[in-house]
Amino acid sequence: MAYLANQLKAPSSSCSNGYLCLVSYVSSCCAEVSHESDAHSIISSHLSKEEQLLSDTAVGERLPYNDYTTIDWLHDLVKDSFRRRAIQSRKGLRYSGSIAFDSCQGWIAVALIGTLTACVAFVVDVAVATVSDWKIGYCSKNIFASRESCCTKRSPLVALADPGDTCTDWKVWTQNFWTGFAIYGGFALIFGIISGSVTMTTKKSLPAAAPGHGDKFQDNGKASLSPDPPVTGKSMYMAAGSGIPEIKTILSGFVIPHFLDLRVLVVKAVGSIFAVSTGMCLGKEGPFVHISTCVAYLVGVHFPKYKENGRKLRELLSAGCSSGLSVAFGAPIGGVLFSYEEISTYFPRKVLWHAFVCSLFAAITLKALNPTGTGKLVLFETNYGTSYRAVHYVVFVILGIAGGLFGGIFCKANFLWSKTFRKYNIIKNNPVFEVFLVVFVTVLLQYPNPLTREPGDIIIKNLLVDCRGTSSESWVCEKEGSIPERMGYIGWLIHGTLVKLILTVITFGCKVPSGIIIPALDGGAFFGRLLGQFVPGISPGIFAMVGAASFLAGVSRMTISLAVIMFELTGELEYIVPDMIGIMVAKWVADALEEEGVYDLAQTVLGHPFLDPEHSMALVQAEQYLVEELIPPEQTMKEITVEVPSMGRVSRRMLSEKLSQLRRRGLIDAGLVLVQDGMLQGYIAEGELEFGLEEVGKQFEDNALVRLLGASEVQEFDLSMFVDRTPLTVCAKAPMEYAVEMFGRLGLRHLCVVEERTGRLVGVIIKKRLVVWLESLKQHH
């Protein structure tokens, strides 16, 4: 028989060190040393040196984190301290280099991440410009040249609306409208199928993110027990969407397997090229954030400091994702603020500096590569030459209200669209067919309008133009300067506004790499330019700029980072105040309609576990909830509790049964609590328990002795190194705000609940259980 013994101070314990031990029958003691070495070899192959050093502490060792589980932030903090002390304790000149390298690892890593991200962005930008233009024609001198680079002296929109012989190198497929329409649509459909098909190759099955049906919540939010089968998990397409909701989930401490692999990076880049080239209402800016985070992960795993520490790796990922926005908009400062405001839940000062350097190197590299051919980082440089007056504040507020209304309605409409249309079997089981339908509808609605045929970034560039300056030859300025054609032009602006808003709702969430940033900017720019037609004495492009910022603020709820991005995007510092007014009003209005932004709602739709301390605190403060609300039912507590007798040993068979019960619950980051006479003694996670029983235990079971405990027929193997003997606790009568704050700010994986006054263990809360409870609370509110 084998036994599990906890570290107890009782003198009767047969474990000489008093630790948690597994004990089983053996035939002789002479093989003990040999098999102890075998067990140590097995453990060493799964654990880093820093983790093995923790075996003698109350924290205990940890195995590498399982898929879709949560990392232990406090444990990784201690683990990194052990690593640093081990390095700094080495004396002598030969170790000076390793100490210096350890200090510089972060700076070297972020410089590499920024540089590599810019290289990937350069390839994607150039490819998108070329492939997208193939829908219209080709460059006779270089088939891989975009229309803009082929006709450097002509505005792309003029070349599209009036395809004459002025640009001899650019050849349109046909000058007949309907033939051109068919060719345009044919290419768009092919590009959509290619993008959707490559995205399908990244389908993965994930474990359960919520408790099994046998451990779920009733309508009142309290835990209940039912005999239903457990959750079996779900599937997701790693390269679909923007990736920002998943990145937020990862940075909050969860582990999504394979999401940052090299294969996903390549598919994301290729899929983005063809998805954007279809002309759908999506952008590559969101996918750039995913790509930059993939680069950060792939670089980080080659540095010892980050490879074996989940907490440190997430610091690097937070810094890395800032370079995604930096290369997407040529906005290095905005990228840093975007990572801080929108994505990261843990962003200390060192991460801020790392993000700054990462974004800086990305901007330097991108400027040197010069994908736009202008030699400048500013994508939509403007110089309006006119200033706003106090009376224009009313227009800026109107734009903010419109942006907030669109943002709130979009979030609700897109959530409803995802819950209804995408639930049909033909759509759910055939994601590429959905892409085909969306592309088809997009072509039908957008091609007739010369303003909406272009990719999203070109649309913004055309709508921000100042007709009083050097760009007066553009198609937009020609129409605005012609009285007879003015009403038709306003009609195109109305058409573009409505089409962009409707198509954005049905496009976001398709199984292709896509982002919401550019479509929201497009819709706002259309509406702002339209409103500017009725405001005399000032360039309509100013209102297009403020409208774009307002609509994006309403959708994403970005504030400070968005204001900075708009400044860096246009180079117009003078108009930072109008942008701030529009953003502020848009956020207020959108929050009144829908509390959560698009990325938070996307996490709900995708089913990713995410704990937002700010929103969660608002939920629990509305009612006087106590921590005891989350105490599991009695049957559940029996299954996850191990009563350790005074001798300090329990049977191996009982532990195997407990492990099977944990597996049936479907929660990978669950575990067992060790108690003695009702008092908490420690906590062992499912992963470590499984490893001990099935790997280390099997080795001892099949071979001879490990340790003699006073009787030659008994052997033991030790699992004490995996036990957390200092689990954090909270009183059952404490306000729920305590638990939310502890999980959110400390990054806990589990929290033990003790009885008031007696201190006896009454329950255990894991992070996923809290997340599910908060979700049920949100639905009832």
Backbone hydrogen bonds, N-H to C=O, Kabsch-Sander energy under -0.5 kcal/mol:
donor,donor_aa,acceptor,acceptor_aa,energy
4,L,650,V,-2.1
5,A,3,Y,-0.5
5,A,21,C,-1.4
8,L,6,N,-1.1
8,L,18,G,-0.9
13,S,10,A,-1.6
14,S,647,M,-0.7
16,S,14,S,-0.6
18,G,15,C,-1.1
21,C,648,G,-0.5
22,L,717,F,-5.5
24,S,715,Q,-2.6
26,V,713,E,-1.1
32,E,29,C,-1.6
35,H,31,A,-2.2
35,H,705,L,-0.6
36,E,32,E,-2.3
37,S,33,V,-1.8
38,D,34,S,-1.7
39,A,35,H,-2.5
40,H,36,E,-2.3
41,S,37,S,-2.2
42,I,38,D,-2.1
43,I,39,A,-2.4
44,S,40,H,-2.5
45,S,41,S,-1.7
46,H,42,I,-0.7
46,H,43,I,-1.1
47,L,43,I,-1.2
52,Q,48,S,-2.2
53,L,49,K,-1.9
54,L,50,E,-0.8
54,L,51,E,-0.6
55,S,52,Q,-1.4
56,D,53,L,-0.8
57,T,54,L,-1.6
60,G,54,L,-1.1
61,E,721,M,-5.4
68,Y,255,V,-3.1
69,T,66,N,-1.4
71,I,253,G,-3.0
73,W,71,I,-0.9
73,W,747,G,-1.6
76,D,72,D,-2.4
77,L,73,W,-1.7
78,V,74,L,-2.0
79,K,75,H,-2.5
80,D,76,D,-2.1
81,S,77,L,-1.5
82,F,78,V,-2.2
83,R,79,K,-1.9
84,R,80,D,-2.4
85,R,81,S,-2.4
86,A,82,F,-2.2
87,I,83,R,-1.9
88,Q,84,R,-2.8
89,S,85,R,-1.4
90,R,87,I,-1.1
95,Y,92,G,-0.9
96,S,93,L,-1.1
97,G,93,L,-0.6
99,I,95,Y,-2.1
100,A,96,S,-2.4
101,F,97,G,-2.6
102,D,98,S,-2.1
103,S,99,I,-1.6
104,C,100,A,-1.4
105,Q,101,F,-1.2
108,I,104,C,-2.6
109,A,105,Q,-2.6
110,V,106,G,-2.4
111,A,107,W,-1.7
112,L,108,I,-2.1
113,I,109,A,-2.6
114,G,110,V,-2.5
115,T,111,A,-2.0
116,L,112,L,-2.8
117,T,113,I,-2.6
118,A,114,G,-1.9
119,C,115,T,-1.6
120,V,116,L,-2.2
121,A,117,T,-2.6
122,F,118,A,-2.3
123,V,119,C,-1.8
124,V,120,V,-2.3
125,D,121,A,-2.9
126,V,122,F,-2.3
127,A,123,V,-2.3
128,V,124,V,-2.8
129,A,125,D,-2.2
130,T,126,V,-1.8
131,V,127,A,-3.0
132,S,128,V,-2.4
133,D,129,A,-1.0
134,W,130,T,-0.8
134,W,131,V,-0.7
135,K,132,S,-1.3
136,I,133,D,-1.7
137,G,133,D,-2.3
138,Y,171,K,-2.5
140,S,138,Y,-0.6
140,S,169,D,-3.4
145,A,142,N,-2.2
150,C,146,S,-1.9
151,C,147,R,-2.4
152,T,149,S,-0.5
154,R,151,C,-1.7
159,A,155,S,-2.2
160,L,156,P,-1.6
161,A,157,L,-2.5
162,D,158,V,-2.6
164,G,162,D,-2.5
168,T,166,T,-0.9
171,K,138,Y,-3.2
171,K,169,D,-0.6
172,V,170,W,-0.5
173,W,136,I,-2.3
180,G,176,N,-2.7
181,F,177,F,-2.5
182,A,178,W,-2.2
183,I,179,T,-2.4
184,Y,180,G,-2.8
185,G,181,F,-2.7
186,G,182,A,-2.6
187,F,183,I,-2.5
188,A,184,Y,-2.2
189,L,185,G,-2.5
190,I,186,G,-2.2
191,F,187,F,-2.7
192,G,188,A,-2.3
193,I,189,L,-2.3
194,I,190,I,-2.4
195,S,191,F,-2.6
196,G,192,G,-2.8
197,S,193,I,-2.5
198,V,194,I,-2.3
199,T,195,S,-1.7
200,M,196,G,-1.6
201,T,197,S,-0.7
201,T,198,V,-0.7
202,T,199,T,-1.8
203,K,200,M,-1.3
204,K,236,M,-2.7
206,L,234,K,-4.0
212,G,665,R,-1.5
213,H,229,P,-0.7
215,D,212,G,-2.7
216,K,224,S,-0.8
218,Q,222,K,-2.8
221,G,218,Q,-1.9
223,A,629,E,-0.6
224,S,216,K,-3.1
234,K,206,L,-1.9
236,M,204,K,-2.4
238,M,202,T,-2.1
238,M,236,M,-0.7
240,A,237,Y,-1.4
241,G,510,C,-0.6
241,G,512,V,-2.3
247,I,243,G,-2.3
248,K,244,I,-2.6
249,T,245,P,-1.8
250,I,246,E,-2.5
251,L,247,I,-2.9
252,S,248,K,-1.2
253,G,250,I,-1.7
254,F,249,T,-1.8
255,V,69,T,-2.1
256,I,254,F,-0.6
259,F,256,I,-1.2
261,D,258,H,-1.3
265,L,261,D,-1.8
266,V,262,L,-2.4
267,V,263,R,-2.4
268,K,264,V,-2.7
269,A,265,L,-2.3
270,V,266,V,-2.7
271,G,267,V,-3.2
272,S,268,K,-2.2
273,I,269,A,-1.8
274,F,270,V,-1.7
275,A,271,G,-2.6
276,V,272,S,-2.5
277,S,273,I,-1.4
278,T,274,F,-0.8
278,T,275,A,-0.7
279,G,276,V,-1.3
280,M,275,A,-0.7
282,L,280,M,-2.3
283,G,515,G,-1.0
288,F,284,K,-1.6
289,V,285,E,-1.0
289,V,286,G,-1.1
290,H,242,S,-0.6
290,H,286,G,-1.3
291,I,287,P,-2.9
292,S,288,F,-2.7
293,T,289,V,-1.8
294,C,290,H,-2.3
295,V,291,I,-2.4
296,A,292,S,-2.2
297,Y,293,T,-2.3
298,L,294,C,-2.7
299,V,295,V,-2.3
300,G,296,A,-2.7
301,V,297,Y,-2.1
302,H,299,V,-1.6
303,F,300,G,-1.9
306,Y,303,F,-1.3
307,K,303,F,-2.4
308,E,304,P,-1.0
309,N,306,Y,-1.0
313,L,309,N,-2.4
314,R,310,G,-1.6
315,E,311,R,-1.3
316,L,312,K,-1.8
317,L,313,L,-2.3
318,S,314,R,-2.2
319,A,315,E,-1.8
320,G,316,L,-2.6
321,C,317,L,-2.4
322,S,318,S,-0.6
322,S,319,A,-0.7
323,S,319,A,-0.5
323,S,320,G,-1.3
324,G,321,C,-0.7
325,L,321,C,-0.8
326,S,322,S,-1.5
327,V,323,S,-2.1
328,A,324,G,-1.5
329,F,325,L,-2.1
330,G,326,S,-1.0
331,A,325,L,-0.7
331,A,326,S,-0.7
335,G,331,A,-2.1
336,V,332,P,-1.4
337,L,333,I,-2.2
338,F,334,G,-2.4
339,S,335,G,-2.0
340,Y,336,V,-1.9
341,E,337,L,-3.1
342,E,338,F,-2.5
343,I,338,F,-1.0
343,I,339,S,-0.5
344,S,339,S,-2.8
352,L,348,P,-1.7
353,W,349,R,-2.0
354,H,350,K,-2.4
355,A,351,V,-2.8
356,F,352,L,-2.0
357,V,353,W,-2.3
358,C,354,H,-2.6
359,S,355,A,-2.8
360,L,356,F,-2.1
361,F,357,V,-2.5
362,A,358,C,-1.9
363,A,359,S,-2.1
364,I,360,L,-2.6
365,T,361,F,-2.4
366,L,362,A,-2.3
367,K,363,A,-2.3
368,A,364,I,-1.8
369,L,365,T,-2.2
370,N,366,L,-2.4
373,G,370,N,-0.6
379,L,329,F,-0.6
380,F,569,L,-2.2
382,T,570,T,-2.0
392,H,389,R,-1.5
393,Y,390,A,-1.4
394,V,391,V,-0.9
395,V,391,V,-0.5
396,F,392,H,-2.2
397,V,393,Y,-2.3
398,I,394,V,-2.2
399,L,395,V,-2.5
400,G,396,F,-2.0
401,I,397,V,-2.6
402,A,398,I,-2.7
403,G,399,L,-2.6
404,G,400,G,-2.5
405,L,401,I,-2.7
406,F,402,A,-2.6
407,G,403,G,-2.6
408,G,404,G,-2.7
409,I,405,L,-2.6
410,F,406,F,-3.3
411,C,407,G,-2.2
412,K,408,G,-1.8
413,A,409,I,-3.2
414,N,410,F,-3.4
415,F,411,C,-1.7
416,L,412,K,-2.4
417,W,413,A,-2.7
418,S,414,N,-2.3
419,K,415,F,-1.7
420,T,416,L,-1.1
421,F,417,W,-0.7
422,R,417,W,-1.4
423,K,420,T,-1.6
424,Y,421,F,-1.3
427,I,424,Y,-0.8
428,K,424,Y,-3.5
429,N,425,N,-2.9
433,F,430,N,-0.7
434,E,430,N,-1.4
435,V,431,P,-2.0
436,F,432,V,-2.4
437,L,433,F,-2.4
438,V,434,E,-2.6
439,V,435,V,-2.6
440,F,436,F,-2.3
441,V,437,L,-2.5
442,T,438,V,-2.5
443,V,439,V,-2.6
444,L,440,F,-2.1
445,L,441,V,-2.0
446,Q,442,T,-2.7
447,Y,443,V,-2.0
449,N,446,Q,-1.0
452,T,449,N,-1.3
453,R,449,N,-0.6
459,I,455,P,-1.9
460,I,456,G,-1.9
461,K,457,D,-2.0
462,N,458,I,-2.3
463,L,459,I,-2.2
464,L,460,I,-2.0
465,V,462,N,-0.6
467,C,465,V,-0.7
469,G,466,D,-1.5
471,S,466,D,-0.6
472,S,469,G,-0.9
474,S,471,S,-2.0
478,E,474,S,-2.2
479,K,475,W,-2.0
480,E,476,V,-2.3
481,G,477,C,-1.7
482,S,479,K,-0.9
483,I,481,G,-0.6
486,R,482,S,-0.5
486,R,483,I,-1.1
487,M,483,I,-0.5
489,Y,485,E,-2.0
490,I,486,R,-2.4
491,G,487,M,-2.0
492,W,488,G,-1.8
493,L,489,Y,-1.9
494,I,490,I,-2.4
495,H,491,G,-2.7
496,G,492,W,-2.9
497,T,493,L,-2.3
498,L,494,I,-2.4
499,V,495,H,-2.7
500,K,496,G,-2.3
501,L,497,T,-2.0
502,I,498,L,-2.5
503,L,499,V,-2.8
504,T,500,K,-1.9
505,V,501,L,-1.2
506,I,502,I,-1.5
507,T,503,L,-1.7
508,F,504,T,-1.9
510,C,507,T,-2.3
512,V,510,C,-2.2
514,S,241,G,-1.1
515,G,283,G,-0.8
520,A,516,I,-1.9
521,L,517,I,-2.2
522,D,518,I,-2.8
523,G,519,P,-2.6
524,G,520,A,-2.2
525,A,521,L,-2.4
526,F,522,D,-2.5
527,F,523,G,-2.1
528,G,524,G,-2.8
529,R,525,A,-2.5
530,L,526,F,-2.2
531,L,527,F,-2.6
532,G,528,G,-2.1
533,Q,529,R,-0.7
533,Q,530,L,-1.0
534,F,531,L,-1.6
535,V,532,G,-1.2
538,I,535,V,-0.6
542,I,539,S,-1.4
543,F,539,S,-0.6
544,A,540,P,-1.8
545,M,541,G,-2.0
546,V,542,I,-2.2
547,G,543,F,-2.7
548,A,544,A,-2.2
549,A,545,M,-1.9
550,S,546,V,-2.4
551,F,547,G,-2.5
552,L,548,A,-1.9
553,A,549,A,-2.1
554,G,550,S,-2.2
555,V,551,F,-1.6
556,S,552,L,-2.9
557,R,553,A,-2.2
563,A,559,T,-2.2
564,V,560,I,-2.0
565,I,561,S,-2.4
566,M,562,L,-2.6
567,F,563,A,-1.6
568,E,564,V,-2.6
569,L,565,I,-2.5
570,T,566,M,-1.7
571,G,567,F,-2.6
573,L,571,G,-1.0
575,Y,572,E,-0.6
576,I,573,L,-1.6
579,D,575,Y,-1.7
580,M,576,I,-2.2
581,I,577,V,-2.4
582,G,578,P,-2.5
583,I,579,D,-2.6
584,M,580,M,-2.6
585,V,581,I,-2.4
586,A,582,G,-2.3
587,K,583,I,-2.3
588,W,584,M,-2.0
589,V,585,V,-2.5
590,A,586,A,-2.6
591,D,587,K,-2.6
592,A,588,W,-1.6
593,L,589,V,-1.3
594,E,590,A,-3.1
598,V,555,V,-2.2
601,L,597,G,-2.2
602,A,598,V,-2.1
603,Q,599,Y,-1.5
604,T,600,D,-1.4
605,V,601,L,-2.6
606,L,602,A,-2.7
607,G,603,Q,-1.0
608,H,603,Q,-1.8
612,D,610,F,-0.7
616,S,612,D,-2.8
617,M,613,P,-2.3
618,A,614,E,-1.5
619,L,615,H,-1.6
620,V,616,S,-2.1
621,Q,617,M,-1.9
622,A,618,A,-0.7
622,A,619,L,-0.6
623,E,620,V,-0.6
625,Y,620,V,-0.7
625,Y,623,E,-1.6
627,V,734,A,-2.6
628,E,732,A,-1.8
629,E,626,L,-1.9
630,L,627,V,-2.2
631,I,628,E,-1.2
637,M,633,P,-2.3
638,K,634,E,-1.9
639,E,635,Q,-1.7
640,I,636,T,-1.7
641,T,637,M,-0.8
642,V,673,V,-2.9
643,E,641,T,-0.6
644,V,642,V,-0.7
644,V,675,V,-3.0
648,G,645,P,-1.6
652,R,2,A,-3.0
655,L,651,S,-1.5
656,S,652,R,-2.2
657,E,653,R,-2.0
658,K,654,M,-2.3
659,L,655,L,-2.3
660,S,656,S,-2.1
661,Q,657,E,-2.1
662,L,658,K,-2.1
663,R,659,L,-2.3
664,R,660,S,-2.0
665,R,661,Q,-1.2
666,G,662,L,-0.6
666,G,663,R,-1.1
667,L,662,L,-0.7
668,I,666,G,-0.8
670,A,667,L,-1.6
672,L,684,I,-2.8
673,V,640,I,-2.6
674,L,682,G,-2.9
675,V,642,V,-2.4
675,V,673,V,-0.6
676,Q,679,M,-2.2
679,M,676,Q,-1.7
681,Q,674,L,-3.7
682,G,674,L,-1.3
683,Y,724,D,-1.6
684,I,672,L,-2.4
686,E,670,A,-2.8
689,L,685,A,-2.3
690,E,686,E,-2.8
691,F,687,G,-2.1
692,G,688,E,-2.5
693,L,689,L,-2.4
694,E,690,E,-2.5
695,E,691,F,-2.1
696,V,691,F,-1.7
697,G,692,G,-2.8
699,Q,695,E,-1.6
700,F,696,V,-1.8
701,E,697,G,-2.2
702,D,698,K,-2.1
703,N,699,Q,-1.0
705,L,28,S,-0.8
709,L,711,A,-0.6
709,L,714,V,-0.6
714,V,711,A,-1.7
715,Q,24,S,-3.2
717,F,22,L,-6.2
719,L,20,L,-1.5
720,S,20,L,-1.4
722,F,719,L,-1.9
723,V,720,S,-1.4
724,D,683,Y,-3.1
725,R,58,A,-2.4
725,R,723,V,-1.0
726,T,58,A,-0.6
730,V,752,C,-2.0
732,A,754,V,-2.4
734,A,731,C,-1.7
736,M,625,Y,-2.4
738,Y,735,P,-1.7
739,A,735,P,-0.7
740,V,736,M,-2.3
741,E,737,E,-2.5
742,M,738,Y,-2.4
743,F,739,A,-2.6
744,G,740,V,-2.6
745,R,741,E,-2.8
746,L,741,E,-0.6
746,L,742,M,-1.4
747,G,743,F,-0.9
748,L,742,M,-0.6
751,L,765,I,-2.8
752,C,728,L,-2.4
753,V,763,G,-3.2
754,V,730,V,-2.2
755,E,760,R,-3.2
758,T,756,E,-1.8
759,G,755,E,-1.9
761,L,678,G,-2.5
762,V,753,V,-2.9
763,G,753,V,-1.6
765,I,751,L,-3.0
767,K,749,R,-1.8
769,R,766,I,-0.5
770,L,766,I,-1.7
771,V,767,K,-2.3
772,V,768,K,-2.5
773,W,769,R,-2.1
774,L,770,L,-2.4
775,E,771,V,-2.1
776,S,772,V,-2.2
777,L,773,W,-2.0
778,K,774,L,-2.4
779,Q,775,E,-2.0
780,H,776,S,-1.4
781,H,777,L,-1.4
